[in-house]
Amino acid sequence: MAILPIVEVPDPRLRLVSKPVETIDDDVRAFVADMYDTMYDARGIGLAAIQVGVDKRILVIDLQDDEDEEGKPIRKPAAYINPEILSVSDEMSSYNEGCLSIPEQYAEVKRPVRCRVRWQDEQGAVHEEELDGLLSTCMQHEIDHLNGVLFTDHVSRLKRDMLMKKLAKLRRG
């Protein structure tokens, strides 16, 4: 397993529309394992392949919302290959989103509360499920990445400019 370098703004690869995965094989499964390692190392809850420079429609999520007896998060990683949103609810909610590709910057983003998603797992089986809560928000955020969209595209220009200035200042040290 390997920890992959995370692509950060303003890298133009983050604006690419990712290509479908044609064949789910051992190479794809090894890449997914590397994505899990990278996500956990960066302390994230979701990661899209383009965030590590691979323009394939693959994302991984682990909300780590349960804890063991010692208070450590219980890992339940899931890979979503060729995910697509089939429908969304009219009801909206706000969540203070962040992104591994825009380090240490957060903003309130409004998204549909629920989404119905179809995807393939690491064995190629097709799944379809209605997601809600944080999983729905995270799925929409990561699928946005596969479509070249960043969470900052969902906030006002003023807020986006403020976030980018804060990030530039952080990078200068």
Number of C-alpha atoms within 10 A of each C-alpha: 12 12 16 17 11 17 19 17 16 11 11 10 18 25 17 17 17 22 15 14 15 10 9 15 12 11 10 17 15 14 17 22 18 17 27 27 16 20 23 17 11 15 10 17 19 24 30 29 23 27 25 20 17 17 22 20 25 29 25 22 22 20 17 14 12 11 11 9 7 6 8 11 13 14 14 11 16 16 23 25 27 22 23 19 16 12 12 19 12 10 9 12 13 13 15 10 16 18 21 20 19 19 14 12 19 15 18 16 19 16 20 18 19 22 23 16 20 16 19 19 17 17 12 14 10 14 12 14 12 15 17 17 13 14 19 19 22 22 25 21 22 28 23 17 25 29 17 17 17 20 21 22 12 15 15 10 11 8 15 17 13 13 18 16 12 14 17 11 10 12 9 7 6
